[in-house]
Amino acid sequence: MKNRLDRIVTKSGDSGLTSINPNKRISKNSNIVKFLGDLDELNAYIGTLKADLFIINPTENSLKVMYAWITTIQHTLFDIGGAVCSENMEIFDENAVAFLEEIIHEINQDLPPLKEFVLPGGSQLGAKAHVSRTVCRRAERSLVNLIENDPEYKKYQKGSVLPYINRLSDFFFVLSRRLDRICKLDEQTWETSKKRKNK
C-alpha cells in the first residue's frame, strides 16, 4: 500500500499553487486553503495544550479524560479538513456535535456562574485553552467566508460542520475555566475602568 506522505519535499507548491479534490490545482491564497490553514493552526495549538496537560499532576484522572477528549477533537478536525477538501461529507461524523455538547454540559455544571467576561491567563493551561478558543473562532470565520463567497461550498451552511466549530470554541472556554480551577488559581474577570478607579 502506498504511503500517504511518501515525500515531504515535493516542490509542487513552489509556484504558489496546491492540490485538493484530489487533483485540482488552486491558489494557496484561495478561501478554501485559508480555511484549511486555520484548521491546521487550530489543531497545532490544541496540540500544545494537550502536550502540557500533565504538568500539574501526571496521575490526575480528570486530566486523562481531558486528554482523551482533546485527542478525539484533533481527529475530528482532520475529518473536517478531509470532508471539505475532498467534497466527501461522509468523512465527518455528525454525532461529533452531540459529543461536544455533552462534555460542555459535563464541565460547566461544576463551574460557578459568571457575571463578567474572563481575563485569559489565570493558569498556563487555561491560557492555552483560550488561545485554542480564539483560533477556533478564526477558523469559524474562515468557514463562513468560504460559504458566503464560494458557491461550491454553500452546502456547508447546512449540516454539522459549522455547528461543530461553533461548539468547539465553547468547549475551550469552559475547559479553560476548569483548568484554572484544577490549577487552584482564582478566576480573574473583567472590571470596567470605573470599578478599577474606585478600588
N, C-alpha and C positions, 0 to 999 in steps of 0.2 A: 504493500500500500504506500502510495506517495505521501511524504510528509507534508503537512500544511505549510510549514515555513522551511523549505529546502535551503533558500538563500536569504540572508538578511540584506546584503548589499546587492540590489538588482539594477540600480541606475535608471530604472524605468520612470522614476519620478523626477529626474533631473530637469525636465522641461517645464515643471510646474503642473503636470497632469498626474492623475492617479486612476486606479481601476476600481469599479464597483459593478455588481449586477450580472455576472462576474467579469465580463469582458468589455464593459462600457468605459471609455476614457473620458474623464471630466476634470475640470479645473480644481486645484486644491483650494481655490478661493470660492468655490460654489457653496450654496447654502447647506447642501447635504453633507459635504465634507466638514463644514464648520460645526454642524450638529454632532457628527461622529467624533470630531476632535474634542468637543466639550464633554461628550460622554466618556471618552477615553481619559480626559483630565480628571473627571469626577471619580472614575474608578481608581486612578492613581492616588488621589487624595484620600479616598476611603482606605486604600492600602496602607497609607502612613498611620491612620488611626488604628487599623487592625494590628499593625506591627508593634504598636506601643501599648496595646490593651493591658498586657500583663505586667507593666512596670509597677502597678500598685501592689498587686498580690497574685503571684502565679497560680495559687490554688483556689482563688475566689470562684465559686461555681457560677455566679451570675455573669462573670466575665466570660466564662466558657460558652455560656448561652449566647451572649452578645457576639462573640467571635463567630459562632455558627450562623447567626442572623446575617452578619456582615458578609460572610463568605457566600451565602445564598444570594444576597443582593448583588454582589460582584458578578456572579454567574448570570443573573437576570439582566444586568446591564449589557453583557456580551450578547445575550439573547436578543435584546432590543436592537443593538447595532446590527446584528446579523439579519434580523427581520426587516429593518428599514433599508439596508443597502442591498439585500438580495430580493426584496419585494416578496418575501415569504413570511406572512404574518403568523403562520403556524409555529414558527420557532419560538414565539413568545407565549408563555403560559398566562392566560388571562386570570387565573386564580392567584397570581402574584399580587394583585391589588388587595384582595381579601387577606392574604398573608400579612401585608404591611399594616392594614387596618387593625388586625388582631394584636400585633405586637405593639403598635402605638397605644392601643387601649390598655394593654397589659402594663406598659411602662407608666403611662400617665395616671393610672388610678392610684399609684403610690406617691405621686408628687403633690406638693401643696399648690393651691390655686395661685395664679399670677394676677397681680394688679397692674404691673408695668412691664415694659419690654426688658428683656435680659441683656446685660452687658456681656459680650463674649469675653472669655479669659479667666473664668473662675478657676479652672484647672487646665493643665496642658491637654488632657484628653478631651475635656469639654470644649476647649477652643478648637481642637481639630475637628470635632463633630460640627461645630459652627461653620468652619471653612467648607466642609463637605456639604453642608446645607446651602451655603451661598453659591457654590459651584453647581450644585443641583438646580438651583433657580436659574442660573445662566443656561444650563442645558435645556431647561424647560422653555426659556425664551427663544432659544435657537430652534427648538422643535416647532414652536408656534410660528416663528418667522418662516420656517420651511413649509409649513402647512398653508400659510397665507399667501406665499409668493411662488410656490412651485406646484402647479395643478396636479402633477402625478402623485404628490404626497398628501393631497386633500383628504384621502381616506383615513389618515391618522387623526383627523378631528373627531372621528368616532372610534369606538373600540377602547382598549385598556392601556395603551402605551402612554398617552398623555396623562390620564389619571394616575398611573403608576409613578411617573416622575414627580407629579404634584404631591402625592402622598409621601414620596421618599424624602422630600425636604422637611415635611412634618416629622417624619421618623427621626431625622438627625437633630431636629430641635428638641424633642422630648428626650432623645438619647443624651444630648449634651447636658441637660438638667440632671438626668440620672447619674451620669458620670461625675458631675460636680459633687453630688451627694455621696457617692461611693468614695470619692477622694476626701470626704469630710471637710469640704470647703463651702462657706456660705455663698449663696447666690447673690450676685450684685445686680440690681435693677436700675433702670434709667431714672434719674432725678432731673426735673426741669431746672433751668437756671435760677428760677425764683426759689425753689427749695434749697438749692446749693448755697445761695446767698444768705438764706435765713439760718443756716447751720451755725 
